[in-house]
Amino acid sequence: MSVVFGTTPIWKHVLIGIATGLVISGGAWYIITRSFLAPVRVKYASLIGPLIPSFGMQVLISICAGVGEELFFRGALQHWLGIPWTALAFVALHGYLDPRNVRISLYGLYLTTAMIGIGWLAREMGLLIPIIAHTLIDIILLNRLVNDWRKGS
């Protein structure tokens, strides 16, 4: 339990997790909506939009990813690989670091930096903050991509 909750009160975990998720997703959306990255946004909106158009499904997938991926990456791998390598592995396995695609790799560099921050939070305070942040990031970004897909952008 101490790995998940650390020694900080749960209400602080919730507030920090929400704040972290809002900041990271806001930065990610800002970057992905620049004209240079429009092809990347359109690609992902076209992939995700038809698969998970309902908000309930977006939330369910986000919770599963937030819990499962944080337990695996920050809860298990980070102990062995360290924070920077775990962040790189996380982003690379999601396909955001591709030497053949400068656009997606620029987005991946932002995400790598963000995941280093999430890794640090996991090490210092426990896994609940990263789980909340990751879940919120996914909910926000999935929903925005689906909305883009609906608009036909």
Phi and psi in radians as a Rosetta constraint file:
Dihedral C 1 N 2 CA 2 C 2 CIRCULARHARMONIC -1.185 0.35
Dihedral N 2 CA 2 C 2 N 3 CIRCULARHARMONIC -0.448 0.35
Dihedral C 2 N 3 CA 3 C 3 CIRCULARHARMONIC -1.166 0.35
Dihedral N 3 CA 3 C 3 N 4 CIRCULARHARMONIC -0.639 0.35
Dihedral C 3 N 4 CA 4 C 4 CIRCULARHARMONIC -1.452 0.35
Dihedral N 4 CA 4 C 4 N 5 CIRCULARHARMONIC -0.813 0.35
Dihedral C 4 N 5 CA 5 C 5 CIRCULARHARMONIC -1.746 0.35
Dihedral N 5 CA 5 C 5 N 6 CIRCULARHARMONIC -0.258 0.35
Dihedral C 5 N 6 CA 6 C 6 CIRCULARHARMONIC 1.010 0.35
Dihedral N 6 CA 6 C 6 N 7 CIRCULARHARMONIC -2.559 0.35
Dihedral C 6 N 7 CA 7 C 7 CIRCULARHARMONIC -2.018 0.35
Dihedral N 7 CA 7 C 7 N 8 CIRCULARHARMONIC 0.036 0.35
Dihedral C 7 N 8 CA 8 C 8 CIRCULARHARMONIC -1.493 0.35
Dihedral N 8 CA 8 C 8 N 9 CIRCULARHARMONIC 2.509 0.35
Dihedral C 8 N 9 CA 9 C 9 CIRCULARHARMONIC -0.999 0.35
Dihedral N 9 CA 9 C 9 N 10 CIRCULARHARMONIC 2.533 0.35
Dihedral C 9 N 10 CA 10 C 10 CIRCULARHARMONIC -1.025 0.35
Dihedral N 10 CA 10 C 10 N 11 CIRCULARHARMONIC -0.659 0.35
Dihedral C 10 N 11 CA 11 C 11 CIRCULARHARMONIC -1.055 0.35
Dihedral N 11 CA 11 C 11 N 12 CIRCULARHARMONIC -0.582 0.35
Dihedral C 11 N 12 CA 12 C 12 CIRCULARHARMONIC -1.219 0.35
Dihedral N 12 CA 12 C 12 N 13 CIRCULARHARMONIC -0.662 0.35
Dihedral C 12 N 13 CA 13 C 13 CIRCULARHARMONIC -1.039 0.35
Dihedral N 13 CA 13 C 13 N 14 CIRCULARHARMONIC -0.797 0.35
Dihedral C 13 N 14 CA 14 C 14 CIRCULARHARMONIC -1.098 0.35
Dihedral N 14 CA 14 C 14 N 15 CIRCULARHARMONIC -0.835 0.35
Dihedral C 14 N 15 CA 15 C 15 CIRCULARHARMONIC -1.119 0.35
Dihedral N 15 CA 15 C 15 N 16 CIRCULARHARMONIC -0.798 0.35
Dihedral C 15 N 16 CA 16 C 16 CIRCULARHARMONIC -1.157 0.35
Dihedral N 16 CA 16 C 16 N 17 CIRCULARHARMONIC -0.704 0.35
Dihedral C 16 N 17 CA 17 C 17 CIRCULARHARMONIC -1.080 0.35
Dihedral N 17 CA 17 C 17 N 18 CIRCULARHARMONIC -0.773 0.35
Dihedral C 17 N 18 CA 18 C 18 CIRCULARHARMONIC -1.129 0.35
Dihedral N 18 CA 18 C 18 N 19 CIRCULARHARMONIC -0.815 0.35
Dihedral C 18 N 19 CA 19 C 19 CIRCULARHARMONIC -1.059 0.35
Dihedral N 19 CA 19 C 19 N 20 CIRCULARHARMONIC -0.768 0.35
Dihedral C 19 N 20 CA 20 C 20 CIRCULARHARMONIC -1.105 0.35
Dihedral N 20 CA 20 C 20 N 21 CIRCULARHARMONIC -0.786 0.35
Dihedral C 20 N 21 CA 21 C 21 CIRCULARHARMONIC -1.075 0.35
Dihedral N 21 CA 21 C 21 N 22 CIRCULARHARMONIC -0.725 0.35
Dihedral C 21 N 22 CA 22 C 22 CIRCULARHARMONIC -1.160 0.35
Dihedral N 22 CA 22 C 22 N 23 CIRCULARHARMONIC -0.739 0.35
Dihedral C 22 N 23 CA 23 C 23 CIRCULARHARMONIC -1.154 0.35
Dihedral N 23 CA 23 C 23 N 24 CIRCULARHARMONIC -0.839 0.35
Dihedral C 23 N 24 CA 24 C 24 CIRCULARHARMONIC -1.162 0.35
Dihedral N 24 CA 24 C 24 N 25 CIRCULARHARMONIC -0.771 0.35
Dihedral C 24 N 25 CA 25 C 25 CIRCULARHARMONIC -1.180 0.35
Dihedral N 25 CA 25 C 25 N 26 CIRCULARHARMONIC -0.627 0.35
Dihedral C 25 N 26 CA 26 C 26 CIRCULARHARMONIC -1.088 0.35
Dihedral N 26 CA 26 C 26 N 27 CIRCULARHARMONIC -0.771 0.35
Dihedral C 26 N 27 CA 27 C 27 CIRCULARHARMONIC -1.135 0.35
Dihedral N 27 CA 27 C 27 N 28 CIRCULARHARMONIC -0.729 0.35
Dihedral C 27 N 28 CA 28 C 28 CIRCULARHARMONIC -1.097 0.35
Dihedral N 28 CA 28 C 28 N 29 CIRCULARHARMONIC -0.775 0.35
Dihedral C 28 N 29 CA 29 C 29 CIRCULARHARMONIC -1.176 0.35
Dihedral N 29 CA 29 C 29 N 30 CIRCULARHARMONIC -0.665 0.35
Dihedral C 29 N 30 CA 30 C 30 CIRCULARHARMONIC -1.028 0.35
Dihedral N 30 CA 30 C 30 N 31 CIRCULARHARMONIC -0.824 0.35
Dihedral C 30 N 31 CA 31 C 31 CIRCULARHARMONIC -1.130 0.35
Dihedral N 31 CA 31 C 31 N 32 CIRCULARHARMONIC -0.821 0.35
Dihedral C 31 N 32 CA 32 C 32 CIRCULARHARMONIC -1.243 0.35
Dihedral N 32 CA 32 C 32 N 33 CIRCULARHARMONIC -0.270 0.35
Dihedral C 32 N 33 CA 33 C 33 CIRCULARHARMONIC -1.664 0.35
Dihedral N 33 CA 33 C 33 N 34 CIRCULARHARMONIC 0.055 0.35
Dihedral C 33 N 34 CA 34 C 34 CIRCULARHARMONIC -1.226 0.35
Dihedral N 34 CA 34 C 34 N 35 CIRCULARHARMONIC 2.593 0.35
Dihedral C 34 N 35 CA 35 C 35 CIRCULARHARMONIC -1.024 0.35
Dihedral N 35 CA 35 C 35 N 36 CIRCULARHARMONIC -0.605 0.35
Dihedral C 35 N 36 CA 36 C 36 CIRCULARHARMONIC -1.068 0.35
Dihedral N 36 CA 36 C 36 N 37 CIRCULARHARMONIC -0.552 0.35
Dihedral C 36 N 37 CA 37 C 37 CIRCULARHARMONIC -1.774 0.35
Dihedral N 37 CA 37 C 37 N 38 CIRCULARHARMONIC 0.142 0.35
Dihedral C 37 N 38 CA 38 C 38 CIRCULARHARMONIC -0.944 0.35
Dihedral N 38 CA 38 C 38 N 39 CIRCULARHARMONIC -0.741 0.35
Dihedral C 38 N 39 CA 39 C 39 CIRCULARHARMONIC -1.048 0.35
Dihedral N 39 CA 39 C 39 N 40 CIRCULARHARMONIC -0.599 0.35
Dihedral C 39 N 40 CA 40 C 40 CIRCULARHARMONIC -1.187 0.35
Dihedral N 40 CA 40 C 40 N 41 CIRCULARHARMONIC -0.817 0.35
Dihedral C 40 N 41 CA 41 C 41 CIRCULARHARMONIC -1.073 0.35
Dihedral N 41 CA 41 C 41 N 42 CIRCULARHARMONIC -0.766 0.35
Dihedral C 41 N 42 CA 42 C 42 CIRCULARHARMONIC -1.100 0.35
Dihedral N 42 CA 42 C 42 N 43 CIRCULARHARMONIC -0.725 0.35
Dihedral C 42 N 43 CA 43 C 43 CIRCULARHARMONIC -1.044 0.35
Dihedral N 43 CA 43 C 43 N 44 CIRCULARHARMONIC -0.874 0.35
Dihedral C 43 N 44 CA 44 C 44 CIRCULARHARMONIC -1.241 0.35
Dihedral N 44 CA 44 C 44 N 45 CIRCULARHARMONIC -0.614 0.35
Dihedral C 44 N 45 CA 45 C 45 CIRCULARHARMONIC -1.096 0.35
Dihedral N 45 CA 45 C 45 N 46 CIRCULARHARMONIC -0.706 0.35
Dihedral C 45 N 46 CA 46 C 46 CIRCULARHARMONIC -1.202 0.35
Dihedral N 46 CA 46 C 46 N 47 CIRCULARHARMONIC -0.536 0.35
Dihedral C 46 N 47 CA 47 C 47 CIRCULARHARMONIC -1.336 0.35
Dihedral N 47 CA 47 C 47 N 48 CIRCULARHARMONIC -0.785 0.35
Dihedral C 47 N 48 CA 48 C 48 CIRCULARHARMONIC -1.460 0.35
Dihedral N 48 CA 48 C 48 N 49 CIRCULARHARMONIC -0.711 0.35
Dihedral C 48 N 49 CA 49 C 49 CIRCULARHARMONIC -0.860 0.35
Dihedral N 49 CA 49 C 49 N 50 CIRCULARHARMONIC -0.926 0.35
Dihedral C 49 N 50 CA 50 C 50 CIRCULARHARMONIC -1.238 0.35
Dihedral N 50 CA 50 C 50 N 51 CIRCULARHARMONIC -0.401 0.35
Dihedral C 50 N 51 CA 51 C 51 CIRCULARHARMONIC -1.434 0.35
Dihedral N 51 CA 51 C 51 N 52 CIRCULARHARMONIC -0.652 0.35
Dihedral C 51 N 52 CA 52 C 52 CIRCULARHARMONIC -2.376 0.35
Dihedral N 52 CA 52 C 52 N 53 CIRCULARHARMONIC 1.105 0.35
Dihedral C 52 N 53 CA 53 C 53 CIRCULARHARMONIC -1.269 0.35
Dihedral N 53 CA 53 C 53 N 54 CIRCULARHARMONIC -0.393 0.35
Dihedral C 53 N 54 CA 54 C 54 CIRCULARHARMONIC -1.517 0.35
Dihedral N 54 CA 54 C 54 N 55 CIRCULARHARMONIC 2.484 0.35
Dihedral C 54 N 55 CA 55 C 55 CIRCULARHARMONIC -1.099 0.35
Dihedral N 55 CA 55 C 55 N 56 CIRCULARHARMONIC -0.663 0.35
Dihedral C 55 N 56 CA 56 C 56 CIRCULARHARMONIC -1.034 0.35
Dihedral N 56 CA 56 C 56 N 57 CIRCULARHARMONIC -0.735 0.35
Dihedral C 56 N 57 CA 57 C 57 CIRCULARHARMONIC -1.182 0.35
Dihedral N 57 CA 57 C 57 N 58 CIRCULARHARMONIC -0.662 0.35
Dihedral C 57 N 58 CA 58 C 58 CIRCULARHARMONIC -1.059 0.35
Dihedral N 58 CA 58 C 58 N 59 CIRCULARHARMONIC -0.756 0.35
Dihedral C 58 N 59 CA 59 C 59 CIRCULARHARMONIC -1.156 0.35
Dihedral N 59 CA 59 C 59 N 60 CIRCULARHARMONIC -0.792 0.35
Dihedral C 59 N 60 CA 60 C 60 CIRCULARHARMONIC -1.055 0.35
Dihedral N 60 CA 60 C 60 N 61 CIRCULARHARMONIC -0.826 0.35
Dihedral C 60 N 61 CA 61 C 61 CIRCULARHARMONIC -1.083 0.35
Dihedral N 61 CA 61 C 61 N 62 CIRCULARHARMONIC -0.709 0.35
Dihedral C 61 N 62 CA 62 C 62 CIRCULARHARMONIC -1.137 0.35
Dihedral N 62 CA 62 C 62 N 63 CIRCULARHARMONIC -0.705 0.35
Dihedral C 62 N 63 CA 63 C 63 CIRCULARHARMONIC -1.137 0.35
Dihedral N 63 CA 63 C 63 N 64 CIRCULARHARMONIC -0.797 0.35
Dihedral C 63 N 64 CA 64 C 64 CIRCULARHARMONIC -1.055 0.35
Dihedral N 64 CA 64 C 64 N 65 CIRCULARHARMONIC -0.784 0.35
Dihedral C 64 N 65 CA 65 C 65 CIRCULARHARMONIC -1.169 0.35
Dihedral N 65 CA 65 C 65 N 66 CIRCULARHARMONIC -0.770 0.35
Dihedral C 65 N 66 CA 66 C 66 CIRCULARHARMONIC -1.052 0.35
Dihedral N 66 CA 66 C 66 N 67 CIRCULARHARMONIC -0.778 0.35
Dihedral C 66 N 67 CA 67 C 67 CIRCULARHARMONIC -1.293 0.35
Dihedral N 67 CA 67 C 67 N 68 CIRCULARHARMONIC -0.951 0.35
Dihedral C 67 N 68 CA 68 C 68 CIRCULARHARMONIC -1.100 0.35
Dihedral N 68 CA 68 C 68 N 69 CIRCULARHARMONIC -0.846 0.35
Dihedral C 68 N 69 CA 69 C 69 CIRCULARHARMONIC -1.209 0.35
Dihedral N 69 CA 69 C 69 N 70 CIRCULARHARMONIC -0.641 0.35
Dihedral C 69 N 70 CA 70 C 70 CIRCULARHARMONIC -1.208 0.35
Dihedral N 70 CA 70 C 70 N 71 CIRCULARHARMONIC -0.685 0.35
Dihedral C 70 N 71 CA 71 C 71 CIRCULARHARMONIC -1.077 0.35
Dihedral N 71 CA 71 C 71 N 72 CIRCULARHARMONIC -0.717 0.35
Dihedral C 71 N 72 CA 72 C 72 CIRCULARHARMONIC -1.288 0.35
Dihedral N 72 CA 72 C 72 N 73 CIRCULARHARMONIC -0.953 0.35
Dihedral C 72 N 73 CA 73 C 73 CIRCULARHARMONIC -1.290 0.35
Dihedral N 73 CA 73 C 73 N 74 CIRCULARHARMONIC -0.978 0.35
Dihedral C 73 N 74 CA 74 C 74 CIRCULARHARMONIC -1.414 0.35
Dihedral N 74 CA 74 C 74 N 75 CIRCULARHARMONIC -0.603 0.35
Dihedral C 74 N 75 CA 75 C 75 CIRCULARHARMONIC -1.386 0.35
Dihedral N 75 CA 75 C 75 N 76 CIRCULARHARMONIC -0.504 0.35
Dihedral C 75 N 76 CA 76 C 76 CIRCULARHARMONIC -2.045 0.35
Dihedral N 76 CA 76 C 76 N 77 CIRCULARHARMONIC -1.078 0.35
Dihedral C 76 N 77 CA 77 C 77 CIRCULARHARMONIC -1.115 0.35
Dihedral N 77 CA 77 C 77 N 78 CIRCULARHARMONIC -0.670 0.35
Dihedral C 77 N 78 CA 78 C 78 CIRCULARHARMONIC -1.036 0.35
Dihedral N 78 CA 78 C 78 N 79 CIRCULARHARMONIC -0.572 0.35
Dihedral C 78 N 79 CA 79 C 79 CIRCULARHARMONIC -1.055 0.35
Dihedral N 79 CA 79 C 79 N 80 CIRCULARHARMONIC -0.629 0.35
Dihedral C 79 N 80 CA 80 C 80 CIRCULARHARMONIC -1.617 0.35
Dihedral N 80 CA 80 C 80 N 81 CIRCULARHARMONIC -0.654 0.35
Dihedral C 80 N 81 CA 81 C 81 CIRCULARHARMONIC -1.655 0.35
Dihedral N 81 CA 81 C 81 N 82 CIRCULARHARMONIC -0.405 0.35
Dihedral C 81 N 82 CA 82 C 82 CIRCULARHARMONIC 1.559 0.35
Dihedral N 82 CA 82 C 82 N 83 CIRCULARHARMONIC 2.936 0.35
Dihedral C 82 N 83 CA 83 C 83 CIRCULARHARMONIC -1.146 0.35
Dihedral N 83 CA 83 C 83 N 84 CIRCULARHARMONIC -0.903 0.35
Dihedral C 83 N 84 CA 84 C 84 CIRCULARHARMONIC -1.084 0.35
Dihedral N 84 CA 84 C 84 N 85 CIRCULARHARMONIC -0.744 0.35
Dihedral C 84 N 85 CA 85 C 85 CIRCULARHARMONIC -1.211 0.35
Dihedral N 85 CA 85 C 85 N 86 CIRCULARHARMONIC -0.614 0.35
Dihedral C 85 N 86 CA 86 C 86 CIRCULARHARMONIC -1.148 0.35
Dihedral N 86 CA 86 C 86 N 87 CIRCULARHARMONIC -0.744 0.35
Dihedral C 86 N 87 CA 87 C 87 CIRCULARHARMONIC -1.072 0.35
Dihedral N 87 CA 87 C 87 N 88 CIRCULARHARMONIC -0.798 0.35
Dihedral C 87 N 88 CA 88 C 88 CIRCULARHARMONIC -1.066 0.35
Dihedral N 88 CA 88 C 88 N 89 CIRCULARHARMONIC -0.768 0.35
Dihedral C 88 N 89 CA 89 C 89 CIRCULARHARMONIC -1.095 0.35
Dihedral N 89 CA 89 C 89 N 90 CIRCULARHARMONIC -0.768 0.35
Dihedral C 89 N 90 CA 90 C 90 CIRCULARHARMONIC -1.010 0.35
Dihedral N 90 CA 90 C 90 N 91 CIRCULARHARMONIC -0.886 0.35
Dihedral C 90 N 91 CA 91 C 91 CIRCULARHARMONIC -1.218 0.35
Dihedral N 91 CA 91 C 91 N 92 CIRCULARHARMONIC -0.713 0.35
Dihedral C 91 N 92 CA 92 C 92 CIRCULARHARMONIC -1.123 0.35
Dihedral N 92 CA 92 C 92 N 93 CIRCULARHARMONIC -0.744 0.35
Dihedral C 92 N 93 CA 93 C 93 CIRCULARHARMONIC -1.169 0.35
Dihedral N 93 CA 93 C 93 N 94 CIRCULARHARMONIC -0.376 0.35
Dihedral C 93 N 94 CA 94 C 94 CIRCULARHARMONIC -1.482 0.35
Dihedral N 94 CA 94 C 94 N 95 CIRCULARHARMONIC -0.061 0.35
Dihedral C 94 N 95 CA 95 C 95 CIRCULARHARMONIC 1.513 0.35
Dihedral N 95 CA 95 C 95 N 96 CIRCULARHARMONIC 0.247 0.35
Dihedral C 95 N 96 CA 96 C 96 CIRCULARHARMONIC -1.668 0.35
Dihedral N 96 CA 96 C 96 N 97 CIRCULARHARMONIC 0.057 0.35
Dihedral C 96 N 97 CA 97 C 97 CIRCULARHARMONIC -2.162 0.35
Dihedral N 97 CA 97 C 97 N 98 CIRCULARHARMONIC 1.700 0.35
Dihedral C 97 N 98 CA 98 C 98 CIRCULARHARMONIC -2.278 0.35
Dihedral N 98 CA 98 C 98 N 99 CIRCULARHARMONIC 1.901 0.35
Dihedral C 98 N 99 CA 99 C 99 CIRCULARHARMONIC -1.065 0.35
Dihedral N 99 CA 99 C 99 N 100 CIRCULARHARMONIC -0.272 0.35
Dihedral C 99 N 100 CA 100 C 100 CIRCULARHARMONIC -1.500 0.35
Dihedral N 100 CA 100 C 100 N 101 CIRCULARHARMONIC -0.163 0.35
Dihedral C 100 N 101 CA 101 C 101 CIRCULARHARMONIC -2.357 0.35
Dihedral N 101 CA 101 C 101 N 102 CIRCULARHARMONIC 1.727 0.35
Dihedral C 101 N 102 CA 102 C 102 CIRCULARHARMONIC -1.079 0.35
Dihedral N 102 CA 102 C 102 N 103 CIRCULARHARMONIC -0.683 0.35
Dihedral C 102 N 103 CA 103 C 103 CIRCULARHARMONIC -1.044 0.35
Dihedral N 103 CA 103 C 103 N 104 CIRCULARHARMONIC -0.935 0.35
Dihedral C 103 N 104 CA 104 C 104 CIRCULARHARMONIC -1.170 0.35
Dihedral N 104 CA 104 C 104 N 105 CIRCULARHARMONIC -0.554 0.35
Dihedral C 104 N 105 CA 105 C 105 CIRCULARHARMONIC -1.204 0.35
Dihedral N 105 CA 105 C 105 N 106 CIRCULARHARMONIC -0.577 0.35
Dihedral C 105 N 106 CA 106 C 106 CIRCULARHARMONIC -1.113 0.35
Dihedral N 106 CA 106 C 106 N 107 CIRCULARHARMONIC -0.758 0.35
Dihedral C 106 N 107 CA 107 C 107 CIRCULARHARMONIC -1.094 0.35
Dihedral N 107 CA 107 C 107 N 108 CIRCULARHARMONIC -0.702 0.35
Dihedral C 107 N 108 CA 108 C 108 CIRCULARHARMONIC -1.103 0.35
Dihedral N 108 CA 108 C 108 N 109 CIRCULARHARMONIC -0.591 0.35
Dihedral C 108 N 109 CA 109 C 109 CIRCULARHARMONIC -1.134 0.35
Dihedral N 109 CA 109 C 109 N 110 CIRCULARHARMONIC -0.721 0.35
Dihedral C 109 N 110 CA 110 C 110 CIRCULARHARMONIC -1.061 0.35
Dihedral N 110 CA 110 C 110 N 111 CIRCULARHARMONIC -0.825 0.35
Dihedral C 110 N 111 CA 111 C 111 CIRCULARHARMONIC -1.109 0.35
Dihedral N 111 CA 111 C 111 N 112 CIRCULARHARMONIC -0.640 0.35
Dihedral C 111 N 112 CA 112 C 112 CIRCULARHARMONIC -1.077 0.35
Dihedral N 112 CA 112 C 112 N 113 CIRCULARHARMONIC -0.785 0.35
Dihedral C 112 N 113 CA 113 C 113 CIRCULARHARMONIC -1.063 0.35
Dihedral N 113 CA 113 C 113 N 114 CIRCULARHARMONIC -0.776 0.35
Dihedral C 113 N 114 CA 114 C 114 CIRCULARHARMONIC -1.086 0.35
Dihedral N 114 CA 114 C 114 N 115 CIRCULARHARMONIC -0.703 0.35
Dihedral C 114 N 115 CA 115 C 115 CIRCULARHARMONIC -1.240 0.35
Dihedral N 115 CA 115 C 115 N 116 CIRCULARHARMONIC -0.494 0.35
Dihedral C 115 N 116 CA 116 C 116 CIRCULARHARMONIC -1.117 0.35
Dihedral N 116 CA 116 C 116 N 117 CIRCULARHARMONIC -0.736 0.35
Dihedral C 116 N 117 CA 117 C 117 CIRCULARHARMONIC -1.087 0.35
Dihedral N 117 CA 117 C 117 N 118 CIRCULARHARMONIC -0.749 0.35
Dihedral C 117 N 118 CA 118 C 118 CIRCULARHARMONIC -1.140 0.35
Dihedral N 118 CA 118 C 118 N 119 CIRCULARHARMONIC -0.655 0.35
Dihedral C 118 N 119 CA 119 C 119 CIRCULARHARMONIC -1.098 0.35
Dihedral N 119 CA 119 C 119 N 120 CIRCULARHARMONIC -0.703 0.35
Dihedral C 119 N 120 CA 120 C 120 CIRCULARHARMONIC -1.117 0.35
Dihedral N 120 CA 120 C 120 N 121 CIRCULARHARMONIC -0.775 0.35
Dihedral C 120 N 121 CA 121 C 121 CIRCULARHARMONIC -1.037 0.35
Dihedral N 121 CA 121 C 121 N 122 CIRCULARHARMONIC -0.707 0.35
Dihedral C 121 N 122 CA 122 C 122 CIRCULARHARMONIC -1.088 0.35
Dihedral N 122 CA 122 C 122 N 123 CIRCULARHARMONIC -0.779 0.35
Dihedral C 122 N 123 CA 123 C 123 CIRCULARHARMONIC -1.146 0.35
Dihedral N 123 CA 123 C 123 N 124 CIRCULARHARMONIC -0.729 0.35
Dihedral C 123 N 124 CA 124 C 124 CIRCULARHARMONIC -1.442 0.35
Dihedral N 124 CA 124 C 124 N 125 CIRCULARHARMONIC -0.542 0.35
Dihedral C 124 N 125 CA 125 C 125 CIRCULARHARMONIC -2.250 0.35
Dihedral N 125 CA 125 C 125 N 126 CIRCULARHARMONIC -0.175 0.35
Dihedral C 125 N 126 CA 126 C 126 CIRCULARHARMONIC 1.935 0.35
Dihedral N 126 CA 126 C 126 N 127 CIRCULARHARMONIC 3.065 0.35
Dihedral C 126 N 127 CA 127 C 127 CIRCULARHARMONIC -1.504 0.35
Dihedral N 127 CA 127 C 127 N 128 CIRCULARHARMONIC -0.254 0.35
Dihedral C 127 N 128 CA 128 C 128 CIRCULARHARMONIC -1.104 0.35
Dihedral N 128 CA 128 C 128 N 129 CIRCULARHARMONIC -0.717 0.35
Dihedral C 128 N 129 CA 129 C 129 CIRCULARHARMONIC -1.067 0.35
Dihedral N 129 CA 129 C 129 N 130 CIRCULARHARMONIC -0.907 0.35
Dihedral C 129 N 130 CA 130 C 130 CIRCULARHARMONIC -1.041 0.35
Dihedral N 130 CA 130 C 130 N 131 CIRCULARHARMONIC -0.640 0.35
Dihedral C 130 N 131 CA 131 C 131 CIRCULARHARMONIC -1.096 0.35
Dihedral N 131 CA 131 C 131 N 132 CIRCULARHARMONIC -0.824 0.35
Dihedral C 131 N 132 CA 132 C 132 CIRCULARHARMONIC -1.123 0.35
Dihedral N 132 CA 132 C 132 N 133 CIRCULARHARMONIC -0.822 0.35
Dihedral C 132 N 133 CA 133 C 133 CIRCULARHARMONIC -1.059 0.35
Dihedral N 133 CA 133 C 133 N 134 CIRCULARHARMONIC -0.836 0.35
Dihedral C 133 N 134 CA 134 C 134 CIRCULARHARMONIC -1.062 0.35
Dihedral N 134 CA 134 C 134 N 135 CIRCULARHARMONIC -0.782 0.35
Dihedral C 134 N 135 CA 135 C 135 CIRCULARHARMONIC -1.056 0.35
Dihedral N 135 CA 135 C 135 N 136 CIRCULARHARMONIC -0.801 0.35
Dihedral C 135 N 136 CA 136 C 136 CIRCULARHARMONIC -1.155 0.35
Dihedral N 136 CA 136 C 136 N 137 CIRCULARHARMONIC -0.722 0.35
Dihedral C 136 N 137 CA 137 C 137 CIRCULARHARMONIC -0.987 0.35
Dihedral N 137 CA 137 C 137 N 138 CIRCULARHARMONIC -0.847 0.35
Dihedral C 137 N 138 CA 138 C 138 CIRCULARHARMONIC -1.126 0.35
Dihedral N 138 CA 138 C 138 N 139 CIRCULARHARMONIC -0.754 0.35
Dihedral C 138 N 139 CA 139 C 139 CIRCULARHARMONIC -1.017 0.35
Dihedral N 139 CA 139 C 139 N 140 CIRCULARHARMONIC -0.855 0.35
Dihedral C 139 N 140 CA 140 C 140 CIRCULARHARMONIC -1.131 0.35
Dihedral N 140 CA 140 C 140 N 141 CIRCULARHARMONIC -0.870 0.35
Dihedral C 140 N 141 CA 141 C 141 CIRCULARHARMONIC -1.232 0.35
Dihedral N 141 CA 141 C 141 N 142 CIRCULARHARMONIC -0.694 0.35
Dihedral C 141 N 142 CA 142 C 142 CIRCULARHARMONIC -1.070 0.35
Dihedral N 142 CA 142 C 142 N 143 CIRCULARHARMONIC -0.789 0.35
Dihedral C 142 N 143 CA 143 C 143 CIRCULARHARMONIC -1.106 0.35
Dihedral N 143 CA 143 C 143 N 144 CIRCULARHARMONIC -0.717 0.35
Dihedral C 143 N 144 CA 144 C 144 CIRCULARHARMONIC -1.179 0.35
Dihedral N 144 CA 144 C 144 N 145 CIRCULARHARMONIC -0.668 0.35
Dihedral C 144 N 145 CA 145 C 145 CIRCULARHARMONIC -1.153 0.35
Dihedral N 145 CA 145 C 145 N 146 CIRCULARHARMONIC -0.720 0.35
Dihedral C 145 N 146 CA 146 C 146 CIRCULARHARMONIC -1.118 0.35
Dihedral N 146 CA 146 C 146 N 147 CIRCULARHARMONIC -0.724 0.35
Dihedral C 146 N 147 CA 147 C 147 CIRCULARHARMONIC -1.110 0.35
Dihedral N 147 CA 147 C 147 N 148 CIRCULARHARMONIC -0.677 0.35
Dihedral C 147 N 148 CA 148 C 148 CIRCULARHARMONIC -1.062 0.35
Dihedral N 148 CA 148 C 148 N 149 CIRCULARHARMONIC -0.773 0.35
Dihedral C 148 N 149 CA 149 C 149 CIRCULARHARMONIC -1.058 0.35
Dihedral N 149 CA 149 C 149 N 150 CIRCULARHARMONIC -0.745 0.35
Dihedral C 149 N 150 CA 150 C 150 CIRCULARHARMONIC -1.091 0.35
Dihedral N 150 CA 150 C 150 N 151 CIRCULARHARMONIC -0.622 0.35
Dihedral C 150 N 151 CA 151 C 151 CIRCULARHARMONIC -1.335 0.35
Dihedral N 151 CA 151 C 151 N 152 CIRCULARHARMONIC -0.269 0.35
Dihedral C 151 N 152 CA 152 C 152 CIRCULARHARMONIC 1.456 0.35
Dihedral N 152 CA 152 C 152 N 153 CIRCULARHARMONIC 0.427 0.35
